[in-house]
């Protein structure tokens, strides 16, 4: 879906349906995040999902202006998250613990260490 959003935006840009620069894309993302926050306050899950999708679409557009492949960027971030979380699990296992055995502050300290 991220790659499709990227391709749709590139196609629209080719025919002139585009922001003149990244600032327009950033402003649109900020607008979508505000709309998402409003829907979160209302609590309507269907509208929250719609606004979340709009925000993702707008963020992909910022990536397009930066020549960032959204699939690659998210895939690499997923891998980085897995490495760091596995580090937390391994460090806790040394003391015979699991993540659910400690509080968030302890896990956050290990997260910072994993970022090293």
Buried (B, 14 or more C-beta within 10 A) or exposed (E): EBEEBBEBBEEEBEEEEBBEEEEBBBEBBEEBBEBBEEBBEEEEEEBBEBBBBBBBBBBBBBBBBEEBBBBEBBEEEEEEEEEBBEBBBEBBEEEEEEBEEBEEEBBEEBBEEBEE
